[in-house]
Amino acid sequence: MVPTPMVSATQQSSRIRARKARKNGTKTRRFNRTNGTPAFPVHPEGYTTSAADSKKPESK
C-alpha cells in the first residue's frame, strides 16, 4: 500500500470552506423552499401614493 500524498494546509482549508459553503447553501435553499417568502405590505403605513414608484389605485 502506498500512502496518499499530503496536501497543503491552504488547499485543505480551501476545500473545507467550499464544502461548508455548499452545504449551508443547500440548507438555506431547503428552508426557503419549505417556508416560502414572508408576507409583507407592498406599501407600509404612511407611504405617499403620489410617489413615483407607488402602486396606482385600481380604476373601476
N, CA and C of each residue as an Amber inpcrd file, in Angstrom:
protein
   180
   0.8250000  -1.1820000   0.0000000   0.0000000   0.0000000   0.0000000
   0.8670000   1.2420000   0.0000000   0.5610000   2.1380000  -0.9000000
   1.2890000   3.3940000  -0.9810000   0.4190000   4.4710000  -0.3470000
   0.9260000   5.1980000   0.6550000   0.1140000   6.2460000   1.2740000
  -0.1260000   7.4030000   0.2940000  -1.2790000   8.0250000   0.4140000
  -1.5800000   9.1640000  -0.4500000  -0.7600000  10.3650000   0.0040000
  -0.3410000  11.1990000  -0.9340000   0.4730000  12.3580000  -0.5550000
  -0.3560000  13.3740000   0.2270000   0.2990000  14.0910000   1.1120000
  -0.3820000  15.1040000   1.9140000  -0.5920000  16.3590000   1.0700000
  -1.6920000  17.0390000   1.3440000  -1.9490000  18.3080000   0.6580000
  -1.5350000  19.4380000   1.5930000  -1.4080000  20.6240000   1.0290000
  -1.0100000  21.7690000   1.8480000  -2.1720000  22.1800000   2.7510000
  -1.8690000  22.8850000   3.8170000  -2.8960000  23.3420000   4.7590000
  -3.8490000  24.3180000   4.0730000  -3.3160000  25.1480000   3.1890000
  -4.1590000  26.1240000   2.4760000  -5.1460000  25.4100000   1.5680000
  -4.6630000  24.4260000   0.8460000  -5.5350000  23.6820000  -0.0670000
  -6.6160000  22.9500000   0.7190000  -6.2320000  22.3480000   1.8250000
  -7.1890000  21.6170000   2.6490000  -8.2300000  22.5750000   3.2390000
  -7.7820000  23.7250000   3.7310000  -8.7050000  24.7090000   4.3010000
  -9.6710000  25.2290000   3.2470000  -9.1510000  25.4800000   2.0510000
  -9.9990000  25.9800000   0.9650000 -11.0680000  24.9690000   0.6060000
 -10.6990000  23.7080000   0.5450000 -11.6800000  22.6660000   0.2180000
 -12.7280000  22.5380000   1.3090000 -12.3190000  22.6240000   2.5490000
 -13.2620000  22.5250000   3.6660000 -14.2240000  23.7040000   3.6370000
 -13.7040000  24.9260000   3.4200000 -14.5710000  26.1090000   3.3450000
 -15.5630000  25.9910000   2.1970000 -15.1200000  25.5250000   1.0520000
 -16.0100000  25.3710000  -0.1040000 -17.0950000  24.3440000   0.1870000
 -16.7080000  23.2410000   0.8320000 -17.6850000  22.1950000   1.1690000
 -18.7310000  22.7260000   2.1340000 -18.2960000  23.4770000   3.1380000
 -19.2380000  24.0360000   4.1120000 -20.1610000  25.0580000   3.4600000
 -19.6430000  25.8570000   2.5460000 -20.4640000  26.8540000   1.8610000
 -21.5430000  26.1750000   1.0240000 -21.1740000  25.1030000   0.3400000
 -22.1650000  24.3630000  -0.4540000 -23.2350000  23.7710000   0.4490000
 -22.8170000  23.2120000   1.5670000 -23.7550000  22.5920000   2.4900000
 -24.7010000  23.6340000   3.0890000 -24.1670000  24.7960000   3.4820000
 -25.0010000  25.8620000   4.0290000 -25.9860000  26.3720000   2.9900000
 -25.5700000  26.4710000   1.7260000 -26.4700000  26.8970000   0.6730000
 -27.6140000  25.9220000   0.5090000 -27.3310000  24.6290000   0.6160000
 -28.3730000  23.6140000   0.4860000 -29.3750000  23.7330000   1.6230000
 -28.8770000  23.9470000   2.8460000 -29.7740000  24.1040000   3.9910000
 -30.6680000  25.3230000   3.8250000 -30.0700000  26.4290000   3.3730000
 -30.8320000  27.6700000   3.1960000 -31.8940000  27.5090000   2.1290000
 -31.5300000  26.9130000   0.9960000 -32.4930000  26.7140000  -0.0840000
 -33.6260000  25.8130000   0.3650000 -33.3170000  24.7560000   1.0770000
 -34.3480000  23.8390000   1.5640000 -35.2830000  24.5590000   2.5440000
 -34.7110000  25.3660000   3.4370000 -35.5130000  26.1190000   4.4000000
 -36.4340000  27.0930000   3.6830000 -35.8990000  27.8380000   2.7080000
 -36.7050000  28.8090000   1.9750000 -37.7920000  28.1320000   1.1520000
 -37.5140000  26.9700000   0.6200000 -38.4920000  26.2520000  -0.1870000
 -39.6650000  25.7990000   0.6640000 -39.4040000  25.3610000   1.8920000
 -40.4860000  24.8770000   2.7510000 -41.2530000  26.0130000   3.4050000
 -40.5850000  27.1100000   3.7410000 -41.2380000  28.1930000   4.4640000
 -41.7180000  29.3240000   3.5710000 -41.1930000  29.4520000   2.3790000
 -41.6300000  30.4880000   1.4500000 -41.1960000  31.8790000   1.8810000
 -41.6970000  32.8400000   1.1570000 -41.3810000  34.2320000   1.4370000
 -42.3590000  34.7700000   2.4690000 -41.9080000  35.4610000   3.4890000
 -42.8320000  36.0010000   4.4810000 -43.7190000  37.0840000   3.8760000
 -44.9300000  37.1780000   4.3890000 -45.8550000  38.1960000   3.9020000
 -45.4020000  39.5600000   4.4080000 -45.4240000  40.5440000   3.5570000
 -45.0570000  41.8920000   3.9560000 -45.8930000  42.8670000   3.1380000
 -46.1880000  44.0470000   3.6690000 -47.0070000  45.0090000   2.9310000
 -46.2330000  45.5940000   1.7480000 -46.9410000  45.8060000   0.6520000
 -46.2970000  46.3870000  -0.5160000 -45.9070000  47.8270000  -0.2100000
 -46.8200000  48.5770000   0.3880000 -46.5350000  49.9440000   0.7990000
 -46.8450000  50.0630000   2.2820000 -45.8420000  50.3050000   3.1120000
 -46.0870000  50.4340000   4.5490000 -46.9520000  51.6510000   4.8690000
 -47.4620000  51.6800000   6.0810000 -48.2980000  52.8010000   6.5240000
 -47.5200000  54.1010000   6.4110000 -48.1890000  55.1660000   5.9700000
 -47.5340000  56.4500000   5.8410000 -46.8520000  56.6500000   4.5010000
 -46.9220000  55.6650000   3.6100000 -46.2850000  55.7880000   2.3040000
 -47.1440000  56.6740000   1.4170000 -46.5370000  57.6090000   0.7230000
 -47.3090000  58.5310000  -0.1190000 -47.6890000  57.8540000  -1.4290000
 -48.9340000  58.0060000  -1.8060000 -49.3900000  57.4060000  -3.0630000
 -48.9820000  58.2360000  -4.2670000 -48.4590000  59.4370000  -4.0190000
 -48.0180000  60.2780000  -5.1250000 -46.5500000  60.0340000  -5.4790000
 -45.9050000  59.1060000  -4.7970000 -44.5060000  58.8140000  -5.0880000
 -44.3960000  58.1660000  -6.4700000 -43.2360000  58.3080000  -7.0810000
 -43.0410000  57.8110000  -8.4420000 -43.1710000  56.2910000  -8.5230000
 -42.7550000  55.5730000  -7.4790000 -42.7930000  54.1120000  -7.5330000
 -44.0080000  53.5250000  -6.8210000 -45.0080000  54.3450000  -6.5320000
 -46.1730000  53.8440000  -5.8050000 -47.0810000  53.0560000  -6.7360000
 -47.8500000  52.1600000  -6.1390000 -48.8030000  51.3680000  -6.8930000
 -50.0040000  52.2470000  -7.2010000 -50.4020000  52.2870000  -8.4620000
 -51.5040000  53.1420000  -8.8780000 -52.8330000  52.5580000  -8.3850000
 -53.7570000  53.3860000  -7.9500000 -55.0520000  52.8710000  -7.4910000
 -55.8090000  52.2370000  -8.6550000 -56.5400000  51.1770000  -8.3320000
 -57.2930000  50.4730000  -9.3770000 -58.4820000  51.3030000  -9.8210000
 -58.6330000  51.4370000 -11.1250000 -59.7720000  52.1930000 -11.6540000
 -60.9540000  51.2390000 -11.8420000 -62.1450000  51.7740000 -11.6060000
 -63.3380000  50.9290000 -11.6770000 -63.9840000  50.9770000 -13.0280000
